[in-house]
Amino acid sequence: MNGDVKVLDWMTATSGNSCGDVARTLIVMRYSYLPPDMLKATKLLIQTVRKAFARFYLNSYIQLTKTSTESIDKWLLPVMAARLVEGIPEPKKQFLLRKIRYKL
């Protein structure tokens, strides 16, 4: 180390199945809240970029770890449900609830 102080916040750190972590990352990348008053062109650009980035992330992870898409997909529903209590904006909660109902 170069002598700089580093602070890590481990308060909510957990250990578990890495597919759950990948599912959470995908949900955050794919469905992060965009304000309704955002310009349509800006919103479309952001949605297009994050969709491509999420696809690249997932494909890279699967290629590097030899994990199946199905193994990650199994975690999407429980991770979406867990996100509901993470202090996300109400419109985001409603969006996730619709996604959860659809998956059920």
C-alpha positions as CSV (number, residue, x, y, z in Angstrom):
1,M,0.0,0.0,0.0
2,N,1.1,3.5,-0.6
3,G,0.3,4.8,3.0
4,D,-3.2,6.1,2.1
5,V,-6.0,5.3,4.5
6,K,-8.7,3.0,3.1
7,V,-12.1,2.6,4.6
8,L,-14.4,-0.3,3.8
9,D,-18.0,-0.3,4.8
10,W,-18.8,-4.0,5.6
11,M,-22.1,-3.3,7.4
12,T,-24.2,-5.0,4.8
13,A,-21.6,-7.4,3.4
14,T,-22.8,-11.0,2.9
15,S,-21.5,-14.2,1.5
16,G,-23.5,-16.4,-0.8
17,N,-24.0,-17.8,-4.3
18,S,-22.2,-15.7,-6.9
19,C,-25.2,-16.1,-9.3
20,G,-27.2,-14.0,-6.8
21,D,-24.6,-11.3,-7.1
22,V,-24.7,-11.4,-10.9
23,A,-28.5,-11.3,-10.9
24,R,-28.5,-8.3,-8.6
25,T,-26.0,-6.5,-10.8
26,L,-28.1,-7.3,-13.9
27,I,-31.3,-5.9,-12.2
28,V,-29.5,-2.7,-11.2
29,M,-28.0,-2.3,-14.7
30,R,-31.2,-3.1,-16.6
31,Y,-33.9,-1.5,-14.4
32,S,-32.3,1.5,-12.5
33,Y,-34.8,4.3,-12.1
34,L,-35.0,7.0,-14.7
35,P,-37.0,10.1,-13.8
36,P,-40.2,10.5,-15.7
37,D,-39.4,14.1,-16.8
38,M,-36.1,13.0,-18.5
39,L,-35.9,13.8,-22.1
40,K,-37.1,10.9,-24.3
41,A,-34.0,10.9,-26.4
42,T,-31.8,10.8,-23.3
43,K,-33.9,8.0,-21.7
44,L,-33.7,6.0,-25.0
45,L,-29.9,6.4,-25.2
46,I,-29.5,5.4,-21.5
47,Q,-31.7,2.4,-21.9
48,T,-30.0,1.3,-25.1
49,V,-26.5,1.6,-23.6
50,R,-27.3,-0.1,-20.3
51,K,-29.1,-3.0,-22.2
52,A,-26.0,-3.5,-24.3
53,F,-23.7,-3.3,-21.3
54,A,-25.8,-5.7,-19.3
55,R,-25.7,-8.2,-22.2
56,F,-21.9,-7.8,-22.4
57,Y,-21.5,-8.2,-18.7
58,L,-23.7,-11.4,-18.6
59,N,-22.0,-12.9,-21.6
60,S,-18.6,-12.2,-20.3
61,Y,-19.4,-13.6,-16.9
62,I,-20.8,-16.8,-18.4
63,Q,-17.8,-17.2,-20.6
64,L,-15.3,-16.7,-17.9
65,T,-17.0,-18.8,-15.2
66,K,-18.8,-21.4,-17.4
67,T,-21.9,-20.6,-15.4
68,S,-25.3,-21.3,-17.1
69,T,-27.8,-18.6,-17.9
70,E,-30.4,-20.7,-16.1
71,S,-28.3,-20.6,-12.8
72,I,-28.4,-16.8,-12.9
73,D,-32.1,-16.6,-14.0
74,K,-33.1,-18.6,-10.9
75,W,-31.9,-15.7,-8.8
76,L,-33.7,-12.9,-10.6
77,L,-37.0,-13.3,-8.7
78,P,-35.6,-13.5,-5.2
79,V,-33.2,-10.6,-5.8
80,M,-36.0,-8.4,-7.3
81,A,-38.0,-9.1,-4.1
82,A,-35.0,-8.3,-1.9
83,R,-34.5,-5.0,-3.8
84,L,-38.0,-3.9,-2.6
85,V,-36.6,-3.2,0.9
86,E,-33.5,-1.4,-0.1
87,G,-34.9,2.2,0.0
88,I,-35.4,2.5,-3.8
89,P,-37.8,5.2,-5.2
90,E,-41.5,4.3,-5.1
91,P,-41.8,4.2,-9.0
92,K,-38.9,1.7,-9.0
93,K,-40.7,-0.4,-6.4
94,Q,-43.9,-0.5,-8.5
95,F,-41.9,-1.4,-11.6
96,L,-40.2,-4.3,-9.7
97,L,-43.5,-5.5,-8.3
98,R,-44.9,-5.7,-11.9
99,K,-41.8,-7.6,-13.0
100,I,-42.2,-10.0,-10.0
101,R,-45.9,-10.6,-10.7
102,Y,-45.1,-11.3,-14.3
103,K,-42.3,-13.8,-13.3
104,L,-44.6,-15.5,-10.8
